[in-house]
Amino acid sequence: MEYKELVNAYEELESTSKRLHKTYIISELLKKTSTDHVEKVVLLLRGRVFASGDSQELGISNKLLLKSISIVSGSNISDLENLWREIGDLGLVTEKVFSSKSQSTLFKQTLDVSFVFDTLRKLAITQGQGSTDQKVKLVSSLLSSAEPKEAKYIVRTVLQDLRVGVAEGTLRDAIAWAYLTNPNYDENAHSISPDREEYNKILEVLQSAIDKTNDYGLIVKLAKKGLVELEKVKMILGQPIKVMLAQRSSLTTAFSSVGKPAAFEYKLDGFRLQVQKDDDEVKLFTRRLEDVTKQFPDIVEVVKKNVKAKNCILDCEAAGFNPITKKYTPFQSISQRIKRKHEVHNLIKKLPIEINVFDLLYLEGEEYINQPFSKRREKLSQIITQKERLIVLTKQIVTESEKEVEKFFQQSLNLGNEGLMAKSLSSTYKPGSRVGSMVKIKPHMDELDLVIVKAEWGTGKRSGWLTSFTVACGDRDSLFEIGKVGTGLKEKKEEGLSFEELTELLRPLISKQKGREIEVTPKIVVSLRFEEIQKSPSYSSGYALRFPRVIALREDKDLEDIATLKEVEDTYKQQ
């Protein structure tokens, strides 16, 4: 398939905001894509060249990308940077400068999907001495053969900011439309009229296969063979599975959500960790499906010695503790261990971690996600050799007494934990879903995880730093601004999360600048504490936070983990 066919689809997708129309565009593209190309096309539709959970990165900086564009277009790098700040999209900048360049001076060969895909993958394996120049040559080789619009999307793919609005649900439905069902799409009315019962069954099977593998390349190839092949899909050890997410609740409403009796567990202030054991090989994944095995050799050894299973998948919370007092410490104190990829042994004694295991997804070749939680927990007790401050089962009680829950809740808070988790004993595990059968309970409904979407450059002694941050709630498909925050950050790095540190994280994500205000690609998640939520017409959410304060940077979380608009609305009502 020629790359321009995919680019034409990108253009159509970017021109419409209607989800069903996007689904139709993708499904028609997939129908005419050969088996040899379909896996690559599906990944490129998501702006990727590696499946979720693959730790490989393209590893090319904005500086090197600008150098490649400059070499091919003949434009000055500073001019490109100025255009980028003005337009806010380096892809559009590239299209603009390539369109104004005399195309006869550029060497041309027709780009196909495989050449683009394979060349971008080479960026990840190009390392060592001379790799910088080689990466520039690889990107330049693509751009030198690209038409202006092709160049736009090559640059966007390198930046992992495709801007065509392809959500996972849209891609899932498009795969179904292409190979598994006829939804009777009416292009004029933007509506479908399928056999609803059959359609829902197909989507359920397809979603289950996606949940178990997180590999759209594999899924699309199986879908081409039919529904029967998708029904055979099993979890793949070594491939991360999306974690199940909890809704918010309170002590007074928890039982109404999860039923009686229910399990209540300590909610620790750590980070989510998925542990996969296959014989002597142990892999560790964050909730963002990032492979962090190399960052935690201590956890790998603990699992090998204390998990009595040949193969299993465990859902855990990694909690840091003070090596002297043995008391749990806040997430921020151990967050640097997620980021550190070199000299990790220096941090193990300084920032030790205890694994709190709370769920079982897979054991000895058998999937457990459809088993009731009570059975999953029982199995955990049989395979985990508990050792305090190394690996334990999350502290739990099973009760139908509200007074007992209140007492347990206070015990958890006294130990420095965030609160409790309440779980239905009969519930199954729903990967990637925010379910009501598992709810989180905190002492106050005054904390939210939100994503930064805008910021402003500071003045005076804070000149050079971003100092005012616009945050949003929502999900990967739709974000809604809910306020600005500037308090809670420090002026010195050693004092905690600083303006300088947050500025350095956001700087490469800047997509547009006008005066002092910038827009950023929404990737940086922060936890905010606030006094209350107020109705406000000033922000797209319809709400505003009163006296917000940054309390933590959550590099372990992404857009699936931030507060939804419904969660904000519920919090407002419960005040």
N, C-alpha and C positions, 0 to 999 in steps of 0.2 A: 504494500500500500504506500502510495506517495504521501509524504508528510503534509503536503498542501491539503489533502482530503481531511486530515485531522484538524488542520488549522481552520478550514472552512467550518467544521463543526464547532470549534472553539468560538468563532465569530458569531455563529447563530446562537450559541449558548449565552454568550455575553450580552446579546441584544434582547434577551427576554428574561423577565422575572417570574414567569409562570412555570410552576414546578412540573405540571403535566406536559407542557410543551418541551421543556428541557428533557424530560424522560423520553419523549417521542424522538427528539433529535438524536439522543444517544443510542436508542434502540435501532434506529435506521442505520446509524453508522456501524453498529455491531453486526447487523445482518449482512453487510457487504464486506466485513473484515474476515480475512482468511484465518484459519486455525493457527498458522505460523505467527501471525501478527496480533491476534486478539488479546493475548496476555499483556503485551507491551502497550497496546492501545488503551486497555482498561487502566493500567497504572498511570499512563501519561494523562488520561482524563482527570486523574486526581492530582496531577502535578508532581508525580513521583516516578522514580525508576527502580525503587526497592519496595518490597512489601512491608507492611507494618511489622515492627519488631525486629527488622533487619537493622543491625547497628551501624551499617556502612553509611557514610555521609559523603556528599560530593566534595566537600572540603575546599571550596573556592570562595575567596573573600570578595566583597563588593569592589575592592580596589583592583583585584585581578580581572574581574568581570568588566569593569570600566576600561581597563587597559586593552582587553580583547576587542571591545566595541570601538575603541579609539583606533586601533591598528587597522581594522577592516574598513571603517568608515572614513578615516582620515580626519576625524574631529578631535579637537583638543580636549583632554580629560577635564580640565577646569570648566570648559563650556558645557560638557556633558553633565557635570555635577550641578551647574547652575540650572540647566534645563530640567534635571531630575527634581531639584527643589521646587521649581516653578510648576511642573506638570504633575509631580507626585507619583509617577509610574515609569520606572526605567525601561519597561517593555515598550511603552508608547514613545519614549525618548529615542530608543533604538529604531523603531519604525520610522520616526520623523527624520532622523539623520540619514537613514538608509534610503528613504524616498527621495531625498534631495541630492543624493550622491549619484553620479552618472553610472548607471548599471553596467555599461559597456566596459568599465575599468575593473569590474569585479569578476574573478574566476567563478564560473558557474558549473554546477552539476546538479542534477535533480536529486533532491533529498528524499529518502524514503524513511518510514517509521523506524525500521531496524537500525539504520545508520545513525539517526539522531539518538535513539535509545541507547545503543551500544557505546556510542561516543561519550554520552553523559555518564554512563556507568564507569567508563575508564577513568573519569575524574576521581572516583573513590579509591581506586587501587594505585593511582599515581602518587607515590610517596618517596621520601628520601631526597638525596642530593639532586638538584636540577628539576625537581618536581614542579616548582613554581612556574618555570618557563614552559614546561611540558603542558601544564594545565591551561596556560594562556594559548598555546598552540592548538590544543584540542578544541577549545571554545571557538577560537578564530577559524578553525577548519569548518566548523558548522556555519558560523555567521557569514563566511566568505561565499558560501554556496546558497545562502538563504535569500529569498525574496523578503521585502520589508515586513510583511505580516508574519512570515515564518520566523524572522529574527525576533519579532516582538515576543512570540510565545516560547522560543528557545530561552530567551533571557528570563522571562517569567518563571519558567520551569527550573532554571538554575537557582533563582531566588526563592523557589518553593512558594510562589505567590501568584497562582494562575489567574485568579480573578474572573472565573467564568461561572461560579456558583453551582458547582456540582457537589451536592451533599451526598453522604453515604446512602441515605434512603432513596434518593433519586437514581443513583447508580444501580442499586439493588433492583428497583422496579424496572429500569431499562433492560437489565439482563433478563428479567422475567418476560417482558414484552418481546424481546428479540427472539427468545428461544423456547419459552414455556407456555405462553398463552397469548390470545388475541384479546386485548382489552377494549376493542371497538372504539378507538380514539377518534373524537370529532375535532379536527384541527381548527375549525371555525369557532366552535363553542368551548374549546379547551375542556372537554369532558370525556369521561369513559363510561361504558355500560357493559362491564363483563358479567359473567355468572359469578355473583359476589362470593358465594360459598366456595366455589372452586378456586377463585382468584385468591381469597384469603389463605386457603390451604397451601397454594403454591408459594405465596410470599412467606408463609410461616416456615415451610421447608427450606426455602432459600435463605431466610434470615438465620435459621438454626445452623446451616452450613457455614455461613459467614461468621457467626459468633464463635464457632468451634475452631476456625482456622485463621481468621483475619487476613486471608490471602485472596484478594479479588482475582488475581491472575489464575489461580487454581480453580476458583469457583466458576469463572466464566467458561473455562475449558470443559468443566463437568456439566455445566448447564447446557452447552451445545449438544451434549450426548443425551440429555433428558432428565426428568425429575427423579427417576429411579437412581441415577448415579449420585444425585445430591442427597438422597435419603440415606445413602451408605456412608456419608462423610462422618468421620470420627475425629476427635481431638488429636492433634499431632504434637507429640512431645518435642520441645525445642521451639515451638511456635507459640507466642503469648496469646492469651485469651483476655478479652476485655473483662474488667471486673464489674461486679454488680454494685450499683450505687444506691444510697439510701435517701429517703425523703426526710425533711425536718419534722419534728413533732415536739410535744411537751410532756411532762409527767402526767398531766391530766387527760391527755388524749391518746397516749401511747397504746393502751389496751384496745381502744376502739379501732386502731389501725391494724394491730397484729393478732388480736384475739387473746383469749384466756384458756389455759395458762400460757405464758410466753417466756422466752429466754431473754435475760438482760445481761449485757457484758460491759466491762469497762471500755470507754472510748478513750484511747490513748492519743497523746499529741505526738505522733510519729509520722511515718510515711508508709503508704500501701506498698506491699511487696509480694509479688507472685513467685513462688518457689517451685521449680520443676526439677524433679529428680528422675534420672534414667540410668539405672545401675550406678556407676561411679561418676557419672557426669551430672553436675548440678548447674542449672541456669537460673538467673534472677532477673525479673522484669519489674519495672515500675508500673504505676497505673496508666502511664502514657505509653506503655508497651516498649519502653526503652530497655535494652539489654545492659544491665549494670553489674554483671557477674564479676568483671575484673576489678570493680571498685570495692567489692566486699568478699575478699578471700576468707575472712574470718567466718562469715555466715556460711559459705560453702562448706567449710570443714565441720561446723556445728551440725549442719544438715546431714552430712555424710555419716557422722558418728551417732546421731540421735534420732534419725527417722528410720524406723524399721519397715521399710518398703522398698521393693526393687524399683518400682516406678510410681510416681504420684505427682499431683499438682496441688499445691497448698496456697490458700489465700491468707495473708498475714499482715500484721502491722509491725514495722521495725521501729522500736522505741529506744531512744538514747538514754543513757543514765550516767550519773556522775561516778567516776571510777573510785572515788574516795568515800562519798556518803552513800553510794548505791541507789540514790533517789533518781526518779525519772527526770529528764530535762526536756525543755520545750523543743519543738521541731527545729527551730532556727539554729539551735546549738549543734545539730548533726547534719543540717542541710548541705554543708560543704562536702560531706562524704559522698553525696550523690554526684557532685560536680568533679571531684578529684579523680583523675585517671592515671596519675603518675605518683610514685612515692606514697602509695596508699598505706603501706605498713606503718608509716610514721603517725598516722591518724588512729590506728586501731586501738592502741592503748589510751590515747588521749580522748577519743570519742567512741567508747564501746557501745555496742548495740545488743539489745535483747529481742529475739523474735517471738512475737505473740501470735500463735496460730489460731485462727478462728473458723476456717472453712476448708472443705475438701471437695475438689472438683473432679479428681481422677485418681484411681488406685488400682494397681496391678492389672492394667489393661482394660479396666472397666470405668465408664463414665459415671460420675456421681451427681451431675448437675440436676438430674430429674428425680433424685431421691429426696425425701423430706429432710429438712435441716436437722431434726433430732437424730436421724440415722447418720448423717454426715458427721455430726459432732461426736457421736458414739464411736465411730470408726477412727476419728482423730485420736481419741484417748487410747486406742489400741496400738497405734503406730508411732506415737510421739513419746520419747523418753524425756520427761521434763527435767530441766536443770535450771534453777533460778539464775537469772541474768545471762542466760545463754539461749534457751528455747523453752517456752512454756505454752500451755493452752491459755487463751485469754480468760481471765477471771469471769465466772458466770454463775448466775442463779436462775432457777426455773421456778416461777411463782405466778399466782393470780392475786396476790395481796398488794394493794397499793402502798400500804405502810411499809412493807418489806422492800418494795422498790425505792421508796423515798429514803430509807436507811442506807440501802446499797448505793444510791445516787450520791448521798453525802459522803460515804466512804471513798468513792471514786474521786470526788472533788478534793477531799482532804489529802489524797495522795498526789495531787497535782495533775490529775487527768482532766480531759475536756468534759466528761459527762458519761452518758451511757448509750449503748446501742440496744434497741428492742427488736426481737426477731420472732416471727411466727414459727412455731415448731414444725408445722406441716408444709412450709413453703419450699419451692424448688429454687435453684440458683439460675438467675436470669442474666447472662453476660451482657454488659453494656447498657443495661436498663436501670432506670431510677425507679425503684419499686416501693410500694406501700407496705409490703410484708416485712421490710427492714427499715426502721426509722432511727434517726439520731436525736438524742436529747441533750441539750446544753443548758446551763444554769440561766442564761438570758438569751432571748431571741435577738441579740444585738451584734451578731457577727455574720459576715457574708464573705464568700470568696467571689471576687470580681476580676474582670480582665481590663487592662489599660488599653484605651483606644486613641487617646490624644494626650498631649502634654504641652507645656509652655516653657520656653527658655527663661532662666532666671536673670535677675539684674543685680547690680551692686556686688556684694561679696559672694553671691551665688551665681554670678555670671559664668557661663560655660556649663552650667548644670541645668537639667530639667527639674523644675521645682513645683509645678502644679499639674496634677494628673487626672484626666477624665476617665472614669471607670464605667463599665457596662455589665449588665446581666444578660441572660438569654441562653443561647446555645450556638452550635456551629453554623446553623442556618440563618439565625436572626439575632442581632445584638441590640440592646436598648440602653442608652446612656442613663445613668442614675445619679451622677454628681461628680464633683471635683474633690481631690484630697491632696494635701501637702504636708499635713502634720504626721508625726510618728517617725519621720525619717531623720537621720543624724547628719551632721556636717563632717564628722570624722568617721572613717571606715571602722576603726577599732571600737567605736561605741555601739555598733549595730548596723542594720541596713541603712545605707547612706544615700544621699542624693547622687553622689558620684557613681556608686555601684549601679543604681537603677538607671542612671543616664547611659552608662556603658552597655547595659543590657538592651536598652531601647534604641540606641543610636543606629545599629545596623538594620533595625526594623522600620525606620522612618520611610514613609511612603509619599508624604507631601508636606510642604512647609509654606506657610503664608505669614510673613512677619515673624512674630515670636512663637506662634502656634504651629505645632506639627501634628500630623496624623501618623499612626503607627500600625503595622500589621498586628492584629490582636493575638498575642502569644504569651505575654507576661501576666501571670495571675498573682494577685495579692489578697491577703486576708485583711478585712477592715472591721474595726469596731466602731460603733456609732451610738448616739443617744436615742434616736428614734427615726422612723421613716415618715416623711410628710408627702402629701399630694403636691405635685408641682407640674406646671405646664412648660417649664424650662427645659425639661429633658424628655427624650423620646419614650422612656418607660412610663412617664406620667407621675413619677415619684422622685424624691430627692432625699439624701441622707443628711441628717442633722448632726453636726460636729463629728464627721468621720475621721478616723485615725488609722494609719497603716500599722498593723501589728506583725505582719510576716510576709515574706516573699515565698510563694509556693511554686518552686520550680518542678515539683513532682506532679503538678496538676496542669490540665489543659482545658480547652473550651467545654469538654463534656462535663467537667467538674464544677464549673461556676454556678452560682445561683441562677435559677430560671426566673422568668418574669412572674410565674405563678407563685414561686417561693417568696418573692418580694411581696406580692399581693397578700399572701397568707400571713406573712410576718406583720404587715401593716394592720391587718384585721385583728391579729392576736395581741397587739400592743395594749 
